[in-house]
Amino acid sequence: QVQLVESGGGLVQPGGSLRLSCTASTLIFDYYAMGWYRQGPGKERELVASISNTGSTSYADSVKGRFTISRDNAKKTVYLQMTSLKLEDTAVYYCKGSYYGSTYWGQGTQVTVSP
């Protein structure tokens, strides 16, 4: 069983920045595709950004140009750098790891954007 532990959430004003981290317990993190999802109040969970095991990235249209996903395989960690945060970015952010049909989720970290 792989454990994913997120950190870095918090309260930030509109226009501010946060960096989320997700650290995995697996020894083969390099092979995992990783993603960040979020679920806002009253909304369904949605994909925010993903990064493949080779480093290819993709983003939801709503965060393009503002968020950056990256990974450090040596630290078994995936990051989500969030800038120019908006009120609508308020959500619980979840990390997901996938490898050959197995999927693992973190417990989530709350991001609140408020004046």
N, CA, C and O atoms as a Tinker XYZ file with bonds, in Angstrom:
   460  protein
     1  N      0.838000   -1.180000    0.000000    73     2
     2  CA     0.000000    0.000000    0.000000    64     1     3
     3  C      0.889000    1.252000    0.000000    63     2     4     5
     4  O      1.769000    1.412000    0.846000    81     3
     5  N      0.632000    2.122000   -0.963000    73     3     6
     6  CA     1.403000    3.356000   -1.073000    64     5     7
     7  C      0.683000    4.459000   -0.317000    63     6     8     9
     8  O     -0.532000    4.615000   -0.437000    81     7
     9  N      1.426000    5.210000    0.447000    73     7    10
    10  CA     0.860000    6.369000    1.148000    64     9    11
    11  C      1.334000    7.662000    0.493000    63    10    12    13
    12  O      2.510000    7.815000    0.163000    81    11
    13  N      0.405000    8.577000    0.313000    73    11    14
    14  CA     0.702000    9.897000   -0.222000    64    13    15
    15  C      0.327000   10.912000    0.837000    63    14    16    17
    16  O     -0.796000   10.913000    1.340000    81    15
    17  N      1.262000   11.769000    1.171000    73    15    18
    18  CA     1.026000   12.754000    2.226000    64    17    19
    19  C      1.205000   14.152000    1.658000    63    18    20    21
    20  O      2.291000   14.533000    1.221000    81    19
    21  N      0.099000   14.913000    1.674000    73    19    22
    22  CA     0.138000   16.275000    1.161000    64    21    23
    23  C      0.438000   17.265000    2.275000    63    22    24    25
    24  O      0.162000   17.009000    3.447000    81    23
    25  N      0.998000   18.379000    1.895000    73    23    26
    26  CA     1.224000   19.473000    2.828000    64    25    27
    27  C      1.287000   20.775000    2.047000    63    26    28    29
    28  O      1.395000   20.778000    0.820000    81    27
    29  N      1.219000   21.880000    2.781000    73    27    30
    30  CA     1.392000   23.175000    2.145000    64    29    31
    31  C      0.134000   24.001000    1.974000    63    30    32    33
    32  O      0.200000   25.155000    1.549000    81    31
    33  N     -1.012000   23.422000    2.300000    73    31    34
    34  CA    -2.240000   24.190000    2.170000    64    33    35
    35  C     -2.318000   25.281000    3.234000    63    34    36    37
    36  O     -1.493000   25.356000    4.144000    81    35
    37  N     -3.334000   26.118000    3.088000    73    35    38
    38  CA    -3.516000   27.180000    4.066000    64    37    39
    39  C     -4.424000   28.263000    3.561000    63    38    40    41
    40  O     -5.120000   28.104000    2.558000    81    39
    41  N     -4.406000   29.364000    4.266000    73    39    42
    42  CA    -5.227000   30.534000    3.937000    64    41    43
    43  C     -4.344000   31.568000    3.242000    63    42    44    45
    44  O     -3.255000   31.894000    3.713000    81    43
    45  N     -4.837000   32.074000    2.115000    73    43    46
    46  CA    -4.064000   33.055000    1.353000    64    45    47
    47  C     -5.021000   34.063000    0.754000    63    46    48    49
    48  O     -6.175000   33.744000    0.467000    81    47
    49  N     -4.543000   35.270000    0.568000    73    47    50
    50  CA    -5.365000   36.315000   -0.040000    64    49    51
    51  C     -5.380000   36.166000   -1.559000    63    50    52    53
    52  O     -4.457000   35.586000   -2.131000    81    51
    53  N     -6.395000   36.672000   -2.204000    73    51    54
    54  CA    -6.405000   36.661000   -3.672000    64    53    55
    55  C     -5.141000   37.300000   -4.234000    63    54    56    57
    56  O     -4.677000   38.331000   -3.747000    81    55
    57  N     -4.598000   36.667000   -5.265000    73    55    58
    58  CA    -3.344000   37.141000   -5.846000    64    57    59
    59  C     -2.114000   36.539000   -5.209000    63    58    60    61
    60  O     -1.005000   36.709000   -5.718000    81    59
    61  N     -2.290000   35.839000   -4.108000    73    59    62
    62  CA    -1.172000   35.242000   -3.407000    64    61    63
    63  C     -0.724000   33.922000   -4.008000    63    62    64    65
    64  O     -1.240000   33.475000   -5.033000    81    63
    65  N      0.249000   33.310000   -3.346000    73    63    66
    66  CA     0.842000   32.060000   -3.839000    64    65    67
    67  C      0.938000   31.043000   -2.715000    63    66    68    69
    68  O      1.045000   31.388000   -1.539000    81    67
    69  N      0.898000   29.790000   -3.111000    73    67    70
    70  CA     1.136000   28.669000   -2.208000    64    69    71
    71  C      1.834000   27.577000   -2.994000    63    70    72    73
    72  O      1.690000   27.481000   -4.213000    81    71
    73  N      2.591000   26.758000   -2.285000    73    71    74
    74  CA     3.168000   25.575000   -2.915000    64    73    75
    75  C      2.748000   24.343000   -2.124000    63    74    76    77
    76  O      3.021000   24.224000   -0.929000    81    75
    77  N      2.082000   23.440000   -2.815000    73    75    78
    78  CA     1.684000   22.175000   -2.224000    64    77    79
    79  C      2.744000   21.116000   -2.510000    63    78    80    81
    80  O      3.391000   21.121000   -3.557000    81    79
    81  N      2.900000   20.217000   -1.555000    73    79    82
    82  CA     3.825000   19.099000   -1.717000    64    81    83
    83  C      3.086000   17.795000   -1.436000    63    82    84    85
    84  O      2.161000   17.744000   -0.626000    81    83
    85  N      3.512000   16.762000   -2.116000    73    83    86
    86  CA     2.950000   15.424000   -1.899000    64    85    87
    87  C      4.107000   14.445000   -1.933000    63    86    88    89
    88  O      4.781000   14.302000   -2.953000    81    87
    89  N      4.332000   13.779000   -0.827000    73    87    90
    90  CA     5.430000   12.838000   -0.723000    64    89    91
    91  C      4.896000   11.412000   -0.653000    63    90    92    93
    92  O      3.960000   11.115000    0.089000    81    91
    93  N      5.510000   10.543000   -1.440000    73    91    94
    94  CA     5.042000    9.167000   -1.557000    64    93    95
    95  C      5.945000    8.201000   -0.791000    63    94    96    97
    96  O      7.139000    8.440000   -0.609000    81    95
    97  N      5.333000    7.103000   -0.352000    73    95    98
    98  CA     6.097000    6.124000    0.413000    64    97    99
    99  C      6.707000    5.044000   -0.477000    63    98   100   101
   100  O      7.508000    4.243000    0.003000    81    99
   101  N      6.353000    5.000000   -1.751000    73    99   102
   102  CA     6.822000    3.933000   -2.634000    64   101   103
   103  C      8.279000    4.112000   -3.017000    63   102   104   105
   104  O      8.779000    5.232000   -3.123000    81   103
   105  N      8.958000    2.973000   -3.225000    73   103   106
   106  CA    10.355000    2.992000   -3.649000    64   105   107
   107  C     10.486000    3.213000   -5.151000    63   106   108   109
   108  O     11.567000    3.529000   -5.649000    81   107
   109  N      9.370000    3.045000   -5.875000    73   107   110
   110  CA     9.424000    3.176000   -7.328000    64   109   111
   111  C      8.659000    4.410000   -7.783000    63   110   112   113
   112  O      7.953000    4.376000   -8.791000    81   111
   113  N      8.803000    5.492000   -7.041000    73   111   114
   114  CA     8.094000    6.730000   -7.346000    64   113   115
   115  C      8.357000    7.181000   -8.776000    63   114   116   117
   116  O      7.477000    7.747000   -9.425000    81   115
   117  N      9.578000    6.930000   -9.270000    73   115   118
   118  CA     9.955000    7.367000  -10.612000    64   117   119
   119  C      8.984000    6.868000  -11.682000    63   118   120   121
   120  O      8.817000    7.512000  -12.718000    81   119
   121  N      8.355000    5.741000  -11.439000    73   119   122
   122  CA     7.503000    5.126000  -12.443000    64   121   123
   123  C      6.044000    5.600000  -12.356000    63   122   124   125
   124  O      5.222000    5.273000  -13.213000    81   123
   125  N      5.748000    6.356000  -11.332000    73   123   126
   126  CA     4.377000    6.770000  -11.105000    64   125   127
   127  C      4.015000    8.020000  -11.897000    63   126   128   129
   128  O      4.799000    8.965000  -11.980000    81   127
   129  N      2.822000    8.012000  -12.476000    73   127   130
   130  CA     2.207000    9.226000  -12.977000    64   129   131
   131  C      1.515000    9.891000  -11.783000    63   130   132   133
   132  O      0.846000    9.228000  -10.991000    81   131
   133  N      1.684000   11.183000  -11.671000    73   131   134
   134  CA     1.152000   11.897000  -10.515000    64   133   135
   135  C      0.207000   13.004000  -10.954000    63   134   136   137
   136  O      0.343000   13.563000  -12.042000    81   135
   137  N     -0.740000   13.307000  -10.100000    73   135   138
   138  CA    -1.677000   14.366000  -10.427000    64   137   139
   139  C     -2.164000   15.082000   -9.184000    63   138   140   141
   140  O     -2.137000   14.547000   -8.076000    81   139
   141  N     -2.606000   16.297000   -9.400000    73   139   142
   142  CA    -3.269000   17.076000   -8.364000    64   141   143
   143  C     -4.724000   17.277000   -8.782000    63   142   144   145
   144  O     -5.013000   17.679000   -9.909000    81   143
   145  N     -5.614000   16.996000   -7.868000    73   143   146
   146  CA    -7.036000   17.201000   -8.066000    64   145   147
   147  C     -7.526000   18.151000   -6.975000    63   146   148   149
   148  O     -6.850000   18.372000   -5.971000    81   147
   149  N     -8.707000   18.701000   -7.194000    73   147   150
   150  CA    -9.296000   19.528000   -6.157000    64   149   151
   151  C    -10.814000   19.349000   -6.145000    63   150   152   153
   152  O    -11.439000   19.013000   -7.151000    81   151
   153  N    -11.366000   19.587000   -4.977000    73   151   154
   154  CA   -12.815000   19.525000   -4.819000    64   153   155
   155  C    -13.253000   20.739000   -4.024000    63   154   156   157
   156  O    -12.976000   20.854000   -2.830000    81   155
   157  N    -13.939000   21.641000   -4.705000    73   155   158
   158  CA   -14.444000   22.832000   -4.052000    64   157   159
   159  C    -15.776000   22.574000   -3.381000    63   158   160   161
   160  O    -16.383000   21.525000   -3.598000    81   159
   161  N    -16.235000   23.496000   -2.579000    73   159   162
   162  CA   -17.511000   23.336000   -1.871000    64   161   163
   163  C    -18.663000   23.105000   -2.844000    63   162   164   165
   164  O    -18.904000   23.918000   -3.737000    81   163
   165  N    -19.361000   22.012000   -2.667000    73   163   166
   166  CA   -20.504000   21.711000   -3.524000    64   165   167
   167  C    -20.148000   21.309000   -4.938000    63   166   168   169
   168  O    -21.019000   21.246000   -5.806000    81   167
   169  N    -18.880000   21.037000   -5.177000    73   167   170
   170  CA   -18.440000   20.685000   -6.529000    64   169   171
   171  C    -17.880000   19.276000   -6.565000    63   170   172   173
   172  O    -17.558000   18.686000   -5.533000    81   171
   173  N    -17.771000   18.750000   -7.780000    73   171   174
   174  CA   -17.147000   17.446000   -7.948000    64   173   175
   175  C    -15.623000   17.605000   -7.998000    63   174   176   177
   176  O    -15.096000   18.676000   -8.302000    81   175
   177  N    -14.947000   16.512000   -7.693000    73   175   178
   178  CA   -13.502000   16.530000   -7.769000    64   177   179
   179  C    -13.078000   16.695000   -9.222000    63   178   180   181
   180  O    -13.638000   16.059000  -10.114000    81   179
   181  N    -12.086000   17.550000   -9.457000    73   179   182
   182  CA   -11.625000   17.798000  -10.810000    64   181   183
   183  C    -10.102000   17.736000  -10.881000    63   182   184   185
   184  O     -9.404000   18.014000   -9.906000    81   183
   185  N     -9.612000   17.368000  -12.051000    73   183   186
   186  CA    -8.179000   17.329000  -12.297000    64   185   187
   187  C     -7.653000   18.748000  -12.469000    63   186   188   189
   188  O     -8.201000   19.534000  -13.243000    81   187
   189  N     -6.598000   19.067000  -11.749000    73   187   190
   190  CA    -5.959000   20.381000  -11.834000    64   189   191
   191  C     -4.725000   20.311000  -12.735000    63   190   192   193
   192  O     -4.563000   21.115000  -13.653000    81   191
   193  N     -3.862000   19.340000  -12.456000    73   191   194
   194  CA    -2.617000   19.215000  -13.212000    64   193   195
   195  C     -2.094000   17.803000  -13.061000    63   194   196   197
   196  O     -2.356000   17.137000  -12.059000    81   195
   197  N     -1.354000   17.348000  -14.058000    73   195   198
   198  CA    -0.760000   16.019000  -13.990000    64   197   199
   199  C      0.641000   16.057000  -14.559000    63   198   200   201
   200  O      0.996000   16.934000  -15.347000    81   199
   201  N      1.430000   15.078000  -14.137000    73   199   202
   202  CA     2.790000   14.950000  -14.650000    64   201   203
   203  C      3.084000   13.470000  -14.806000    63   202   204   205
   204  O      2.862000   12.682000  -13.886000    81   203
   205  N      3.579000   13.100000  -15.964000    73   203   206
   206  CA     3.859000   11.690000  -16.238000    64   205   207
   207  C      5.186000   11.288000  -15.604000    63   206   208   209
   208  O      5.901000   12.115000  -15.037000    81   207
   209  N      5.497000    9.991000  -15.715000    73   207   210
   210  CA     6.768000    9.519000  -15.164000    64   209   211
   211  C      7.950000   10.076000  -15.953000    63   210   212   213
   212  O      9.078000   10.080000  -15.460000    81   211
   213  N      7.697000   10.547000  -17.175000    73   211   214
   214  CA     8.765000   11.139000  -17.979000    64   213   215
   215  C      8.811000   12.657000  -17.882000    63   214   216   217
   216  O      9.669000   13.301000  -18.486000    81   215
   217  N      7.877000   13.229000  -17.111000    73   215   218
   218  CA     7.905000   14.670000  -16.886000    64   217   219
   219  C      6.969000   15.489000  -17.748000    63   218   220   221
   220  O      6.956000   16.716000  -17.643000    81   219
   221  N      6.184000   14.843000  -18.601000    73   219   222
   222  CA     5.198000   15.586000  -19.392000    64   221   223
   223  C      4.088000   16.099000  -18.494000    63   222   224   225
   224  O      3.627000   15.398000  -17.593000    81   223
   225  N      3.671000   17.310000  -18.745000    73   223   226
   226  CA     2.674000   17.939000  -17.878000    64   225   227
   227  C      1.432000   18.352000  -18.659000    63   226   228   229
   228  O      1.477000   18.587000  -19.866000    81   227
   229  N      0.335000   18.430000  -17.936000    73   227   230
   230  CA    -0.902000   18.958000  -18.508000    64   229   231
   231  C     -1.662000   19.680000  -17.414000    63   230   232   233
   232  O     -1.488000   19.397000  -16.229000    81   231
   233  N     -2.518000   20.628000  -17.827000    73   231   234
   234  CA    -3.205000   21.490000  -16.871000    64   233   235
   235  C     -4.654000   21.703000  -17.271000    63   234   236   237
   236  O     -5.001000   21.693000  -18.452000    81   235
   237  N     -5.480000   21.895000  -16.272000    73   235   238
   238  CA    -6.842000   22.342000  -16.544000    64   237   239
   239  C     -6.778000   23.769000  -17.078000    63   238   240   241
   240  O     -5.904000   24.545000  -16.692000    81   239
   241  N     -7.704000   24.107000  -17.963000    73   239   242
   242  CA    -7.696000   25.444000  -18.556000    64   241   243
   243  C     -7.773000   26.535000  -17.489000    63   242   244   245
   244  O     -7.204000   27.615000  -17.650000    81   243
   245  N     -8.473000   26.245000  -16.416000    73   243   246
   246  CA    -8.696000   27.254000  -15.385000    64   245   247
   247  C     -7.429000   27.640000  -14.617000    63   246   248   249
   248  O     -7.398000   28.668000  -13.942000    81   247
   249  N     -6.391000   26.819000  -14.722000    73   247   250
   250  CA    -5.162000   27.103000  -13.958000    64   249   251
   251  C     -3.946000   27.315000  -14.844000    63   250   252   253
   252  O     -2.863000   27.619000  -14.345000    81   251
   253  N     -4.110000   27.158000  -16.154000    73   251   254
   254  CA    -2.970000   27.338000  -17.061000    64   253   255
   255  C     -2.376000   28.734000  -16.907000    63   254   256   257
   256  O     -3.088000   29.738000  -16.865000    81   255
   257  N     -1.049000   28.764000  -16.825000    73   255   258
   258  CA    -0.359000   30.044000  -16.663000    64   257   259
   259  C     -0.245000   30.498000  -15.223000    63   258   260   261
   260  O      0.489000   31.440000  -14.921000    81   259
   261  N     -0.967000   29.835000  -14.330000    73   259   262
   262  CA    -0.910000   30.223000  -12.902000    64   261   263
   263  C     -0.321000   29.123000  -12.029000    63   262   264   265
   264  O      0.359000   29.409000  -11.043000    81   263
   265  N     -0.575000   27.875000  -12.381000    73   263   266
   266  CA    -0.097000   26.747000  -11.579000    64   265   267
   267  C      0.989000   26.001000  -12.344000    63   266   268   269
   268  O      0.971000   25.930000  -13.573000    81   267
   269  N      1.930000   25.449000  -11.593000    73   267   270
   270  CA     2.986000   24.637000  -12.191000    64   269   271
   271  C      3.165000   23.367000  -11.377000    63   270   272   273
   272  O      3.370000   23.416000  -10.164000    81   271
   273  N      3.084000   22.224000  -12.061000    73   271   274
   274  CA     3.329000   20.947000  -11.418000    64   273   275
   275  C      4.754000   20.518000  -11.739000    63   274   276   277
   276  O      5.244000   20.711000  -12.852000    81   275
   277  N      5.407000   19.931000  -10.742000    73   275   278
   278  CA     6.769000   19.435000  -10.945000    64   277   279
   279  C      6.998000   18.260000  -10.006000    63   278   280   281
   280  O      6.215000   18.017000   -9.088000    81   279
   281  N      8.071000   17.547000  -10.249000    73   279   282
   282  CA     8.373000   16.404000   -9.401000    64   281   283
   283  C      9.871000   16.334000   -9.142000    63   282   284   285
   284  O     10.686000   16.744000   -9.968000    81   283
   285  N     10.207000   15.805000   -7.975000    73   283   286
   286  CA    11.577000   15.529000   -7.591000    64   285   287
   287  C     11.625000   14.054000   -7.222000    63   286   288   289
   288  O     11.246000   13.669000   -6.115000    81   287
   289  N     12.090000   13.237000   -8.148000    73   287   290
   290  CA    12.075000   11.788000   -7.925000    64   289   291
   291  C     12.985000   11.382000   -6.765000    63   290   292   293
   292  O     12.686000   10.423000   -6.053000    81   291
   293  N     14.070000   12.087000   -6.572000    73   291   294
   294  CA    14.979000   11.755000   -5.471000    64   293   295
   295  C     14.289000   11.939000   -4.117000    63   294   296   297
   296  O     14.570000   11.213000   -3.164000    81   295
   297  N     13.387000   12.913000   -4.044000    73   295   298
   298  CA    12.652000   13.162000   -2.806000    64   297   299
   299  C     11.282000   12.493000   -2.806000    63   298   300   301
   300  O     10.537000   12.603000   -1.833000    81   299
   301  N     10.944000   11.795000   -3.905000    73   299   302
   302  CA     9.655000   11.108000   -4.023000    64   301   303
   303  C      8.514000   12.088000   -3.775000    63   302   304   305
   304  O      7.548000   11.781000   -3.077000    81   303
   305  N      8.643000   13.238000   -4.345000    73   303   306
   306  CA     7.703000   14.328000   -4.064000    64   305   307
   307  C      7.251000   14.993000   -5.361000    63   306   308   309
   308  O      8.037000   15.208000   -6.284000    81   307
   309  N      5.970000   15.307000   -5.399000    73   307   310
   310  CA     5.405000   16.101000   -6.475000    64   309   311
   311  C      4.910000   17.413000   -5.875000    63   310   312   313
   312  O      4.386000   17.445000   -4.761000    81   311
   313  N      5.085000   18.487000   -6.627000    73   311   314
   314  CA     4.737000   19.810000   -6.146000    64   313   315
   315  C      3.666000   20.447000   -7.030000    63   314   316   317
   316  O      3.521000   20.114000   -8.206000    81   315
   317  N      2.937000   21.354000   -6.437000    73   315   318
   318  CA     2.030000   22.203000   -7.198000    64   317   319
   319  C      2.268000   23.636000   -6.740000    63   318   320   321
   320  O      1.849000   24.040000   -5.656000    81   319
   321  N      2.948000   24.388000   -7.591000    73   319   322
   322  CA     3.171000   25.800000   -7.305000    64   321   323
   323  C      1.963000   26.574000   -7.828000    63   322   324   325
   324  O      1.639000   26.510000   -9.013000    81   323
   325  N      1.310000   27.296000   -6.942000    73   323   326
   326  CA     0.098000   28.027000   -7.300000    64   325   327
   327  C      0.342000   29.518000   -7.119000    63   326   328   329
   328  O      0.708000   29.963000   -6.031000    81   327
   329  N      0.142000   30.278000   -8.165000    73   327   330
   330  CA     0.307000   31.722000   -8.112000    64   329   331
   331  C     -0.966000   32.399000   -8.578000    63   330   332   333
   332  O     -1.857000   31.756000   -9.134000    81   331
   333  N     -1.046000   33.699000   -8.349000    73   331   334
   334  CA    -2.222000   34.480000   -8.752000    64   333   335
   335  C     -3.512000   33.797000   -8.339000    63   334   336   337
   336  O     -4.446000   33.676000   -9.132000    81   335
   337  N     -3.554000   33.361000   -7.115000    73   335   338
   338  CA    -4.700000   32.593000   -6.641000    64   337   339
   339  C     -5.976000   33.430000   -6.639000    63   338   340   341
   340  O     -5.972000   34.627000   -6.354000    81   339
   341  N     -7.067000   32.743000   -6.971000    73   339   342
   342  CA    -8.377000   33.372000   -7.056000    64   341   343
   343  C     -9.313000   32.752000   -6.023000    63   342   344   345
   344  O     -9.058000   31.668000   -5.499000    81   343
   345  N    -10.400000   33.466000   -5.745000    73   343   346
   346  CA   -11.368000   32.945000   -4.787000    64   345   347
   347  C    -11.844000   31.550000   -5.199000    63   346   348   349
   348  O    -12.050000   30.682000   -4.351000    81   347
   349  N    -12.014000   31.346000   -6.493000    73   347   350
   350  CA   -12.541000   30.075000   -6.980000    64   349   351
   351  C    -11.530000   28.926000   -6.912000    63   350   352   353
   352  O    -11.867000   27.783000   -7.224000    81   351
   353  N    -10.309000   29.222000   -6.510000    73   351   354
   354  CA    -9.334000   28.142000   -6.300000    64   353   355
   355  C     -9.499000   27.489000   -4.928000    63   354   356   357
   356  O     -8.836000   26.498000   -4.622000    81   355
   357  N    -10.373000   28.042000   -4.115000    73   355   358
   358  CA   -10.630000   27.467000   -2.802000    64   357   359
   359  C    -11.161000   26.043000   -2.947000    63   358   360   361
   360  O    -12.155000   25.808000   -3.634000    81   359
   361  N    -10.496000   25.107000   -2.299000    73   359   362
   362  CA   -10.860000   23.697000   -2.429000    64   361   363
   363  C     -9.958000   22.859000   -1.533000    63   362   364   365
   364  O     -8.963000   23.337000   -0.988000    81   363
   365  N    -10.336000   21.611000   -1.402000    73   363   366
   366  CA    -9.421000   20.624000   -0.847000    64   365   367
   367  C     -8.639000   20.045000   -2.029000    63   366   368   369
   368  O     -9.223000   19.600000   -3.017000    81   367
   369  N     -7.337000   20.057000   -1.913000    73   367   370
   370  CA    -6.469000   19.591000   -2.985000    64   369   371
   371  C     -5.935000   18.207000   -2.631000    63   370   372   373
   372  O     -5.419000   17.976000   -1.537000    81   371
   373  N     -6.076000   17.292000   -3.592000    73   371   374
   374  CA    -5.671000   15.911000   -3.391000    64   373   375
   375  C     -4.575000   15.531000   -4.370000    63   374   376   377
   376  O     -4.567000   15.957000   -5.525000    81   375
   377  N     -3.674000   14.739000   -3.889000    73   375   378
   378  CA    -2.612000   14.176000   -4.714000    64   377   379
   379  C     -3.014000   12.761000   -5.110000    63   378   380   381
   380  O     -3.567000   12.017000   -4.301000    81   379
   381  N     -2.738000   12.399000   -6.341000    73   379   382
   382  CA    -3.013000   11.044000   -6.812000    64   381   383
   383  C     -1.798000   10.466000   -7.503000    63   382   384   385
   384  O     -1.115000   11.147000   -8.269000    81   383
   385  N     -1.539000    9.207000   -7.224000    73   383   386
   386  CA    -0.460000    8.498000   -7.892000    64   385   387
   387  C     -0.993000    7.267000   -8.593000    63   386   388   389
   388  O     -1.819000    6.539000   -8.043000    81   387
   389  N     -0.520000    7.033000   -9.807000    73   387   390
   390  CA    -1.002000    5.911000  -10.593000    64   389   391
   391  C      0.170000    5.137000  -11.173000    63   390   392   393
   392  O      1.157000    5.706000  -11.638000    81   391
   393  N      0.022000    3.797000  -11.130000    73   391   394
   394  CA     1.057000    2.922000  -11.692000    64   393   395
   395  C      0.415000    1.617000  -12.076000    63   394   396   397
   396  O     -0.047000    0.861000  -11.222000    81   395
   397  N      0.388000    1.352000  -13.370000    73   395   398
   398  CA    -0.129000    0.088000  -13.903000    64   397   399
   399  C     -1.475000   -0.286000  -13.300000    63   398   400   401
   400  O     -1.645000   -1.397000  -12.797000    81   399
   401  N     -2.408000    0.610000  -13.347000    73   399   402
   402  CA    -3.764000    0.319000  -12.904000    64   401   403
   403  C     -4.004000    0.499000  -11.433000    63   402   404   405
   404  O     -5.156000    0.511000  -10.999000    81   403
   405  N     -2.973000    0.640000  -10.660000    73   403   406
   406  CA    -3.142000    0.917000   -9.231000    64   405   407
   407  C     -3.156000    2.417000   -9.014000    63   406   408   409
   408  O     -2.331000    3.150000   -9.559000    81   407
   409  N     -4.105000    2.856000   -8.211000    73   407   410
   410  CA    -4.258000    4.282000   -7.953000    64   409   411
   411  C     -4.294000    4.530000   -6.456000    63   410   412   413
   412  O     -4.937000    3.796000   -5.705000    81   411
   413  N     -3.602000    5.565000   -6.037000    73   411   414
   414  CA    -3.552000    5.918000   -4.620000    64   413   415
   415  C     -3.834000    7.414000   -4.471000    63   414   416   417
   416  O     -3.452000    8.231000   -5.309000    81   415
   417  N     -4.515000    7.737000   -3.378000    73   415   418
   418  CA    -4.880000    9.124000   -3.089000    64   417   419
   419  C     -4.309000    9.555000   -1.739000    63   418   420   421
   420  O     -4.183000    8.763000   -0.805000    81   419
   421  N     -3.973000   10.823000   -1.678000    73   419   422
   422  CA    -3.632000   11.405000   -0.392000    64   421   423
   423  C     -4.878000   11.812000    0.364000    63   422   424   425
   424  O     -5.998000   11.665000   -0.126000    81   423
   425  N     -4.669000   12.324000    1.559000    73   423   426
   426  CA    -5.795000   12.662000    2.424000    64   425   427
   427  C     -6.371000   14.045000    2.123000    63   426   428   429
   428  O     -7.456000   14.383000    2.596000    81   427
   429  N     -5.657000   14.830000    1.350000    73   427   430
   430  CA    -6.123000   16.160000    0.981000    64   429   431
   431  C     -5.564000   17.246000    1.881000    63   430   432   433
   432  O     -5.270000   17.027000    3.057000    81   431
   433  N     -5.429000   18.422000    1.289000    73   431   434
   434  CA    -4.995000   19.591000    2.044000    64   433   435
   435  C     -5.863000   20.781000    1.630000    63   434   436   437
   436  O     -6.103000   21.002000    0.443000    81   435
   437  N     -6.320000   21.527000    2.604000    73   435   438
   438  CA    -7.254000   22.616000    2.341000    64   437   439
   439  C     -6.519000   23.859000    1.875000    63   438   440   441
   440  O     -5.542000   24.289000    2.487000    81   439
   441  N     -7.006000   24.427000    0.783000    73   439   442
   442  CA    -6.535000   25.732000    0.305000    64   441   443
   443  C     -7.729000   26.677000    0.331000    63   442   444   445
   444  O     -8.753000   26.415000   -0.301000    81   443
   445  N     -7.593000   27.761000    1.058000    73   443   446
   446  CA    -8.661000   28.754000    1.145000    64   445   447
   447  C     -8.126000   30.095000    0.677000    63   446   448   449
   448  O     -7.157000   30.624000    1.221000    81   447
   449  N     -8.777000   30.632000   -0.341000    73   447   450
   450  CA    -8.420000   31.946000   -0.865000    64   449   451
   451  C     -9.503000   32.917000   -0.419000    63   450   452   453
   452  O    -10.664000   32.795000   -0.810000    81   451
   453  N     -9.112000   33.875000    0.397000    73   451   454
   454  CA   -10.087000   34.789000    0.979000    64   453   455
   455  C     -9.431000   36.140000    1.256000    63   454   456   457
   456  O     -8.266000   36.207000    1.649000    81   455
   457  N    -10.203000   37.226000    1.044000    73   455   458
   458  CA    -9.623000   38.568000    1.306000    64   457   459
   459  C     -9.257000   38.750000    2.771000    63   458   460
   460  O     -8.763000   39.810000    3.157000    81   459
